[in-house]
Every structure is written in structure tokens, then in C-alpha cells.
Amino acid sequence: MIKIFQVILLVIIALFMMSSSCDKGSEGCMDSTACNYDKTAAIEDNSCWFASIDCNCNDPMDAQADCLGICDSNEENDPPESENGSCSPTVIGGCLDPENSKYNVENPATHNDGTCAVDLYQFGGLYDGTDCDGICGGSAVIDGCDLCVGGSTNLGQSWRIKIKSITSFKHQDENEIFMGTDTNSVTLGASIYALEGYNGGELNDGDPECENCYIDFPEPPLTDIVNGKDSTRFYFPHEDDWGSANDIPVVQFDSDIRANDYHSLLTEEKGMNWFAMLEPTLSDTVIIDSINFKLTYLEGIKCAVTKIYLDREKGEIDGGIEYLVENKQLGIKVDSDDALNLTINVTNICIQEFDESCSDEY
């Protein structure tokens, strides 16, 4: 009888331990408006925090804005205030660095208001924040051909690349019979006239000589497979910020134009990134054997460094398998029937107006 009781007790203990060890889901902040929102969290752990008024999530958690709008957690840095909460008359906000191009020699600042120009030396400018176009705090940069673009030069206003994918298929059996190919293409690019999100039509401030080159075109609906065509879909998926384009959760685009960020284009290992999907539509018995990519420069580019990362998740800055596109072509062996994540990275752009040839590194 005692042995039976011991066995039952051991079973109960084992069941309790199994139950307590079950994965109940990760804990975290589940409020999407919070600075530390965790979209993977399944259990609210009351860790949410929110930026103070006039501060943002990039500021420290306990940061408070002073009368000049500067957010930090050290009250000793705050300028003196009047009774109504504004800065005292003796307070002059501005750049405190005499070596910075934003420093006001005639009326020196007494307190920092965050207006100092950033160091632009790595972009062909100066340490004091003057860009290569001679503008203090400007946005012009030295491109891959050593030309100053993006400022009052009016060069490098927009650029576009067409990427064609040629996907080969084979049957998933011992013979691995070749099943043919399918071709798709997408267009990516950037413009000083484009929005950071969805561009539904040509913008009012757009270049009048550029017709329809700043528009994000949605991918047509999936069509029936006819004679081996439409065996894959190649597209840029957008949700949340771009979902309003068609009032549906996820919109697929075959043209994706962004606001031009010259600084990122000249920062190696950063560049501008596009997240794309290449998705097979055939049965599981037919798999993707390989993919060949071919690039065509449609506008604004003479040469650039383009990399494609396979199996890097959207928003990640590392991971996946890196492939360098050489001579505008790239071949990748795949052997998969799954949808493929592709992060396309473009940097070191050289604009077309330059007459000399590109360097060997391109």
C-alpha cells in the first residue's frame, strides 16, 4: 500500500513540475504606444514606460524637457526659469562650441539648446558641421565618384534600380527534374521629393521632368499559374505605416521609392535597405533550385555597391547570408520550397553625371 502511495505521489510531483515548466509565453510590455513595446510578449509584466512631454523614446527613461526643450535626467543642466515656466531673460539658447559653424560669435549662447551642427567630415564636409557644398549643417555629401551631391548642386536628386529575378525550379524527387524558370522584377530607389512612407502619386514638389518615378506601385493580385508563369512572386511587403495605401494590413509593392538619405548611402555597412520577399507559388513537390539576379540602373546611378542578404529578418541589421552583387549580376543556389527573405542593401552610389569610369571596387 505504501509503495502504491509513493508511486502516486511521484506521479503528482512529476505532473506539477511539468506544468510549472510549460512555456507560458514571454513577458514584456504589451502597450504599442510605449517606448519599450514588445510585439512578441504574451504576458504583460507592467514594465511599460513612456517619454515625458516634449521628449521621445531615444531620451533617457526619466528625462524631462527643460525650458529650451533639451531632455536629460540631470536637473543641474537646466537653465533658470521664470515664474511662468519659460526661460529667464538672461538665458540665450544656442551652440556652446566656439569651433562649431552654428556658434554665434556676436551673441554667444549661455545654455545648450541642441543646435550645434554635427561633424560632417566622414561625408566630405568639415568637423565644424559645414558640408561639402559650404553650407553649415547642410546635407550635401561626397558621393562614390568624389562629387559633392545632394545640396545646392542639384545633382543626385533621385535614383532607381531595377532588379530582375530569374528563378529556376526542379522536382523534389530522386531525379530532381528541371521544371523551367520564372522571371519577376522590382524597382527600388530614392528621391529628395519622395516620402519616407507610401507615395500614392507624384508629389507637388517633384521634379517636373521626372514622370511617375516617385510613386510606389502595388503588386498586382496573384493570378492563376498559366504555362509555368507566375511561379513566383517578387515584392516588397509593407504593413502598419504603409498599410493605409489600400486599407489592408499588408500591401505588396513592386516599386518602392524612399526619401533620399545621402548620409546613409555614404556610410559603408549601413546604406539604405529594402526588405523583399521571393515567394514560390507551386506545390511543395516543386522547389526553387537557384535564383539569378540582374540589376539595371534606370536613373541617377553610374555605379554602386549592392549586397543581398538571404534569410535576414525585416528590421535586422545583421544575420543571414551576405552576397555581393558583382557586375550587376548575382547567382544564388537555394534548394527550397519556402518563401525567401531578401534584404537588399545599396551604398556608395556614384551619380550618372560623372564622366570618368567607376573605381574597381564597384
C-alpha positions as a Python dict, from the first residue, in 0.01 Angstrom:
ca = {
    (1, 'M'): (0, 0, 0),
    (2, 'I'): (286, 233, 90),
    (3, 'K'): (453, 163, -247),
    (4, 'I'): (131, 248, -432),
    (5, 'F'): (104, 574, -238),
    (6, 'Q'): (470, 657, -318),
    (7, 'V'): (411, 593, -688),
    (8, 'I'): (102, 815, -690),
    (9, 'L'): (293, 1089, -505),
    (10, 'L'): (579, 1072, -754),
    (11, 'V'): (336, 1099, -1046),
    (12, 'I'): (168, 1404, -891),
    (13, 'I'): (506, 1571, -833),
    (14, 'A'): (614, 1499, -1190),
    (15, 'L'): (290, 1642, -1331),
    (16, 'F'): (331, 1953, -1116),
    (17, 'M'): (688, 2006, -1234),
    (18, 'M'): (587, 1958, -1598),
    (19, 'S'): (304, 2206, -1557),
    (20, 'S'): (525, 2467, -1392),
    (21, 'S'): (790, 2430, -1661),
    (22, 'C'): (550, 2481, -1951),
    (23, 'D'): (618, 2786, -2164),
    (24, 'K'): (353, 3041, -2078),
    (25, 'G'): (485, 3290, -2330),
    (26, 'S'): (740, 3565, -2296),
    (27, 'E'): (677, 3855, -2061),
    (28, 'G'): (711, 4218, -2160),
    (29, 'C'): (535, 4546, -2233),
    (30, 'M'): (223, 4491, -2444),
    (31, 'D'): (121, 4857, -2489),
    (32, 'S'): (201, 4951, -2852),
    (33, 'T'): (229, 5320, -2756),
    (34, 'A'): (506, 5256, -2502),
    (35, 'C'): (875, 5316, -2573),
    (36, 'N'): (963, 4957, -2482),
    (37, 'Y'): (672, 4784, -2657),
    (38, 'D'): (749, 4417, -2717),
    (39, 'K'): (541, 4277, -3002),
    (40, 'T'): (649, 3922, -2911),
    (41, 'A'): (528, 3947, -2550),
    (42, 'A'): (235, 3727, -2447),
    (43, 'I'): (217, 3836, -2081),
    (44, 'E'): (208, 4195, -1955),
    (45, 'D'): (481, 4248, -1694),
    (46, 'N'): (399, 4616, -1617),
    (47, 'S'): (738, 4729, -1746),
    (48, 'C'): (599, 4984, -1995),
    (49, 'W'): (745, 5332, -1991),
    (50, 'F'): (654, 5644, -2188),
    (51, 'A'): (850, 5952, -2290),
    (52, 'S'): (782, 6272, -2097),
    (53, 'I'): (620, 6571, -2266),
    (54, 'D'): (847, 6719, -2538),
    (55, 'C'): (1084, 6418, -2507),
    (56, 'N'): (1100, 6100, -2713),
    (57, 'C'): (1188, 5736, -2667),
    (58, 'N'): (1552, 5799, -2762),
    (59, 'D'): (1593, 6010, -2447),
    (60, 'P'): (1663, 5850, -2106),
    (61, 'M'): (1365, 5691, -1933),
    (62, 'D'): (1348, 5959, -1662),
    (63, 'A'): (1433, 6253, -1891),
    (64, 'Q'): (1245, 6580, -1852),
    (65, 'A'): (1241, 6869, -2100),
    (66, 'D'): (1382, 7200, -1975),
    (67, 'C'): (1267, 7544, -2089),
    (68, 'L'): (1488, 7515, -2401),
    (69, 'G'): (1340, 7179, -2494),
    (70, 'I'): (1650, 6975, -2406),
    (71, 'C'): (1569, 6637, -2250),
    (72, 'D'): (1800, 6485, -1991),
    (73, 'S'): (1780, 6346, -1640),
    (74, 'N'): (2025, 6596, -1481),
    (75, 'E'): (1839, 6898, -1340),
    (76, 'E'): (2171, 7078, -1286),
    (77, 'N'): (2187, 7128, -1664),
    (78, 'D'): (1851, 7309, -1673),
    (79, 'P'): (1860, 7686, -1741),
    (80, 'P'): (1691, 7913, -1486),
    (81, 'E'): (1318, 7964, -1547),
    (82, 'S'): (1077, 8249, -1492),
    (83, 'E'): (762, 8205, -1286),
    (84, 'N'): (557, 8115, -1595),
    (85, 'G'): (788, 7824, -1682),
    (86, 'S'): (969, 7995, -1970),
    (87, 'C'): (1343, 8058, -1964),
    (88, 'S'): (1471, 8360, -1775),
    (89, 'P'): (1562, 8665, -1988),
    (90, 'T'): (1930, 8604, -1920),
    (91, 'V'): (1916, 8264, -2090),
    (92, 'I'): (2040, 8252, -2450),
    (93, 'G'): (1991, 7914, -2616),
    (94, 'G'): (2235, 7805, -2882),
    (95, 'C'): (2552, 7614, -2964),
    (96, 'L'): (2821, 7642, -2696),
    (97, 'D'): (3112, 7513, -2909),
    (98, 'P'): (3316, 7810, -3047),
    (99, 'E'): (3464, 7577, -3312),
    (100, 'N'): (3121, 7480, -3449),
    (101, 'S'): (2975, 7650, -3755),
    (102, 'K'): (2650, 7713, -3565),
    (103, 'Y'): (2823, 7909, -3290),
    (104, 'N'): (2702, 8270, -3271),
    (105, 'V'): (3005, 8492, -3215),
    (106, 'E'): (2807, 8817, -3192),
    (107, 'N'): (2556, 8684, -2940),
    (108, 'P'): (2714, 8382, -2765),
    (109, 'A'): (2481, 8129, -2607),
    (110, 'T'): (2467, 8077, -2234),
    (111, 'H'): (2299, 7735, -2247),
    (112, 'N'): (2296, 7450, -2497),
    (113, 'D'): (1976, 7409, -2700),
    (114, 'G'): (2098, 7122, -2921),
    (115, 'T'): (2152, 7330, -3235),
    (116, 'C'): (2523, 7257, -3287),
    (117, 'A'): (2587, 7118, -3637),
    (118, 'V'): (2706, 6756, -3642),
    (119, 'D'): (3053, 6660, -3763),
    (120, 'L'): (3033, 6605, -4141),
    (121, 'Y'): (3396, 6509, -4203),
    (122, 'Q'): (3317, 6147, -4296),
    (123, 'F'): (3075, 6277, -4562),
    (124, 'G'): (3326, 6507, -4730),
    (125, 'G'): (3248, 6808, -4513),
    (126, 'L'): (3422, 6959, -4210),
    (127, 'Y'): (3441, 6883, -3840),
    (128, 'D'): (3254, 7206, -3765),
    (129, 'G'): (2938, 7082, -3943),
    (130, 'T'): (2990, 7253, -4280),
    (131, 'D'): (2900, 7020, -4569),
    (132, 'C'): (3096, 6981, -4895),
    (133, 'D'): (2869, 7244, -5052),
    (134, 'G'): (2986, 7501, -4797),
    (135, 'I'): (2655, 7503, -4606),
    (136, 'C'): (2664, 7491, -4226),
    (137, 'G'): (2456, 7192, -4119),
    (138, 'G'): (2383, 7109, -4485),
    (139, 'S'): (2301, 6770, -4634),
    (140, 'A'): (2538, 6756, -4934),
    (141, 'V'): (2784, 6465, -4938),
    (142, 'I'): (3078, 6341, -5142),
    (143, 'D'): (2948, 6051, -5350),
    (144, 'G'): (3127, 5740, -5474),
    (145, 'C'): (3282, 5940, -5760),
    (146, 'D'): (3410, 6218, -5529),
    (147, 'L'): (3142, 6464, -5642),
    (148, 'C'): (2950, 6683, -5396),
    (149, 'V'): (2582, 6589, -5437),
    (150, 'G'): (2256, 6646, -5258),
    (151, 'G'): (2296, 7014, -5181),
    (152, 'S'): (2253, 7328, -5394),
    (153, 'T'): (2439, 7144, -5672),
    (154, 'N'): (2102, 6988, -5772),
    (155, 'L'): (2283, 6664, -5850),
    (156, 'G'): (2172, 6326, -5723),
    (157, 'Q'): (1809, 6426, -5673),
    (158, 'S'): (1677, 6077, -5739),
    (159, 'W'): (1794, 5733, -5843),
    (160, 'R'): (1636, 5397, -5926),
    (161, 'I'): (1749, 5037, -5971),
    (162, 'K'): (1551, 4759, -6140),
    (163, 'I'): (1619, 4410, -6007),
    (164, 'K'): (1512, 4115, -6220),
    (165, 'S'): (1494, 3769, -6065),
    (166, 'I'): (1518, 3457, -6281),
    (167, 'T'): (1410, 3160, -6068),
    (168, 'S'): (1487, 2801, -6172),
    (169, 'F'): (1274, 2510, -6044),
    (170, 'K'): (1324, 2138, -6009),
    (171, 'H'): (1104, 1848, -5897),
    (172, 'Q'): (1169, 1730, -5545),
    (173, 'D'): (1242, 1365, -5613),
    (174, 'E'): (1545, 1146, -5667),
    (175, 'N'): (1580, 1258, -6029),
    (176, 'E'): (1541, 1631, -5949),
    (177, 'I'): (1395, 1701, -6293),
    (178, 'F'): (1436, 2060, -6417),
    (179, 'M'): (1093, 2227, -6428),
    (180, 'G'): (1171, 2558, -6604),
    (181, 'T'): (1218, 2919, -6494),
    (182, 'D'): (1010, 3218, -6393),
    (183, 'T'): (1101, 3588, -6420),
    (184, 'N'): (994, 3875, -6196),
    (185, 'S'): (1122, 4226, -6138),
    (186, 'V'): (1102, 4502, -5878),
    (187, 'T'): (1221, 4863, -5870),
    (188, 'L'): (1376, 5033, -5570),
    (189, 'G'): (1510, 5381, -5535),
    (190, 'A'): (1514, 5711, -5351),
    (191, 'S'): (1431, 6072, -5421),
    (192, 'I'): (1457, 6407, -5244),
    (193, 'Y'): (1091, 6452, -5344),
    (194, 'A'): (966, 6120, -5209),
    (195, 'L'): (810, 6047, -4872),
    (196, 'E'): (956, 5805, -4620),
    (197, 'G'): (632, 5607, -4642),
    (198, 'Y'): (379, 5540, -4917),
    (199, 'N'): (388, 5765, -5226),
    (200, 'G'): (47, 5733, -5391),
    (201, 'G'): (117, 5981, -5671),
    (202, 'E'): (374, 6229, -5793),
    (203, 'L'): (433, 6488, -5523),
    (204, 'N'): (364, 6859, -5575),
    (205, 'D'): (730, 6945, -5519),
    (206, 'G'): (851, 6675, -5757),
    (207, 'D'): (1085, 6732, -6047),
    (208, 'P'): (861, 6823, -6345),
    (209, 'E'): (1097, 6636, -6580),
    (210, 'C'): (1051, 6312, -6387),
    (211, 'E'): (720, 6142, -6469),
    (212, 'N'): (592, 5877, -6228),
    (213, 'C'): (934, 5797, -6086),
    (214, 'Y'): (849, 5880, -5725),
    (215, 'I'): (547, 5651, -5694),
    (216, 'D'): (527, 5324, -5502),
    (217, 'F'): (340, 5080, -5726),
    (218, 'P'): (140, 4798, -5559),
    (219, 'E'): (200, 4446, -5686),
    (220, 'P'): (-95, 4315, -5894),
    (221, 'P'): (-309, 4044, -5728),
    (222, 'L'): (-187, 3686, -5753),
    (223, 'T'): (-300, 3539, -6085),
    (224, 'D'): (-351, 3181, -6192),
    (225, 'I'): (-45, 2986, -6299),
    (226, 'V'): (-54, 2954, -6676),
    (227, 'N'): (210, 2761, -6873),
    (228, 'G'): (460, 2785, -6590),
    (229, 'K'): (426, 3161, -6550),
    (230, 'D'): (362, 3331, -6214),
    (231, 'S'): (551, 3050, -6041),
    (232, 'T'): (700, 3305, -5801),
    (233, 'R'): (613, 3645, -5656),
    (234, 'F'): (889, 3902, -5601),
    (235, 'Y'): (774, 4201, -5395),
    (236, 'F'): (830, 4445, -5108),
    (237, 'P'): (585, 4376, -4823),
    (238, 'H'): (468, 4673, -4617),
    (239, 'E'): (240, 4682, -4318),
    (240, 'D'): (146, 4930, -4045),
    (241, 'D'): (297, 5256, -4180),
    (242, 'W'): (226, 5170, -4545),
    (243, 'G'): (-90, 4963, -4493),
    (244, 'S'): (-308, 5271, -4537),
    (245, 'A'): (-220, 5265, -4906),
    (246, 'N'): (-502, 5022, -4977),
    (247, 'D'): (-658, 5000, -4629),
    (248, 'I'): (-546, 4639, -4585),
    (249, 'P'): (-299, 4500, -4325),
    (250, 'V'): (-21, 4408, -4569),
    (251, 'V'): (40, 4561, -4911),
    (252, 'Q'): (278, 4414, -5167),
    (253, 'F'): (472, 4655, -5389),
    (254, 'D'): (686, 4600, -5698),
    (255, 'S'): (817, 4961, -5681),
    (256, 'D'): (945, 5106, -5355),
    (257, 'I'): (1071, 5466, -5355),
    (258, 'R'): (1202, 5622, -5033),
    (259, 'A'): (1310, 5964, -4915),
    (260, 'N'): (1675, 6009, -5012),
    (261, 'D'): (1916, 5971, -4721),
    (262, 'Y'): (2253, 6072, -4864),
    (263, 'H'): (2440, 6026, -4537),
    (264, 'S'): (2338, 5662, -4508),
    (265, 'L'): (2439, 5598, -4868),
    (266, 'L'): (2791, 5717, -4792),
    (267, 'T'): (2825, 5517, -4471),
    (268, 'E'): (2969, 5177, -4551),
    (269, 'E'): (2798, 4886, -4374),
    (270, 'K'): (2482, 5096, -4341),
    (271, 'G'): (2348, 5222, -4671),
    (272, 'M'): (1976, 5209, -4749),
    (273, 'N'): (1793, 4880, -4701),
    (274, 'W'): (1492, 4728, -4873),
    (275, 'F'): (1323, 4415, -4737),
    (276, 'A'): (1180, 4194, -5012),
    (277, 'M'): (1015, 3854, -5041),
    (278, 'L'): (1055, 3599, -5319),
    (279, 'E'): (775, 3350, -5279),
    (280, 'P'): (714, 3029, -5478),
    (281, 'T'): (351, 2958, -5571),
    (282, 'L'): (394, 2600, -5692),
    (283, 'S'): (321, 2282, -5495),
    (284, 'D'): (558, 2155, -5226),
    (285, 'T'): (685, 1889, -5464),
    (286, 'V'): (849, 2157, -5679),
    (287, 'I'): (1131, 2354, -5518),
    (288, 'I'): (1342, 2656, -5610),
    (289, 'D'): (1676, 2533, -5737),
    (290, 'S'): (1852, 2867, -5786),
    (291, 'I'): (1793, 3239, -5843),
    (292, 'N'): (1981, 3474, -6072),
    (293, 'F'): (1952, 3848, -6010),
    (294, 'K'): (2026, 4110, -6276),
    (295, 'L'): (2045, 4483, -6194),
    (296, 'T'): (1965, 4767, -6431),
    (297, 'Y'): (2036, 5129, -6335),
    (298, 'L'): (1728, 5318, -6450),
    (299, 'E'): (1814, 5667, -6330),
    (300, 'G'): (2071, 5862, -6134),
    (301, 'I'): (2334, 5591, -6083),
    (302, 'K'): (2657, 5520, -6264),
    (303, 'C'): (2773, 5262, -6011),
    (304, 'A'): (2703, 5149, -5654),
    (305, 'V'): (2778, 4874, -5406),
    (306, 'T'): (2478, 4642, -5374),
    (307, 'K'): (2451, 4347, -5137),
    (308, 'I'): (2170, 4095, -5094),
    (309, 'Y'): (2124, 3916, -4762),
    (310, 'L'): (1936, 3586, -4767),
    (311, 'D'): (1732, 3486, -4458),
    (312, 'R'): (1779, 3815, -4272),
    (313, 'E'): (1458, 3914, -4094),
    (314, 'K'): (1297, 4250, -4164),
    (315, 'G'): (1444, 4527, -3949),
    (316, 'E'): (1757, 4330, -3852),
    (317, 'I'): (2096, 4487, -3916),
    (318, 'D'): (2294, 4163, -3913),
    (319, 'G'): (2243, 3793, -3968),
    (320, 'G'): (2163, 3599, -4282),
    (321, 'I'): (2394, 3508, -4568),
    (322, 'E'): (2565, 3800, -4744),
    (323, 'Y'): (2606, 3810, -5122),
    (324, 'L'): (2785, 4090, -5308),
    (325, 'V'): (2631, 4178, -5644),
    (326, 'E'): (2923, 4198, -5887),
    (327, 'N'): (2895, 4346, -6237),
    (328, 'K'): (2521, 4390, -6169),
    (329, 'Q'): (2467, 4012, -6150),
    (330, 'L'): (2432, 3755, -5875),
    (331, 'G'): (2352, 3383, -5871),
    (332, 'I'): (2233, 3205, -5554),
    (333, 'K'): (2184, 2831, -5504),
    (334, 'V'): (1870, 2783, -5292),
    (335, 'D'): (1712, 2433, -5290),
    (336, 'S'): (1399, 2538, -5101),
    (337, 'D'): (1020, 2547, -5134),
    (338, 'D'): (986, 2820, -4869),
    (339, 'A'): (933, 3193, -4916),
    (340, 'L'): (1271, 3369, -4908),
    (341, 'N'): (1358, 3680, -4708),
    (342, 'L'): (1585, 3915, -4902),
    (343, 'T'): (1740, 4232, -4758),
    (344, 'I'): (1879, 4449, -5038),
    (345, 'N'): (2147, 4695, -4927),
    (346, 'V'): (2266, 4982, -5151),
    (347, 'T'): (2551, 5217, -5064),
    (348, 'N'): (2843, 5413, -5216),
    (349, 'I'): (2635, 5548, -5502),
    (350, 'C'): (2810, 5735, -5784),
    (351, 'I'): (2574, 5957, -5986),
    (352, 'Q'): (2548, 5939, -6365),
    (353, 'E'): (2661, 6295, -6436),
    (354, 'F'): (3021, 6197, -6363),
    (355, 'D'): (3219, 6135, -6684),
    (356, 'E'): (3503, 5916, -6557),
    (357, 'S'): (3475, 5542, -6503),
    (358, 'C'): (3385, 5391, -6167),
    (359, 'S'): (3654, 5258, -5939),
    (360, 'D'): (3740, 4887, -5939),
    (361, 'E'): (3558, 4828, -5611),
    (362, 'Y'): (3228, 4870, -5792),
}
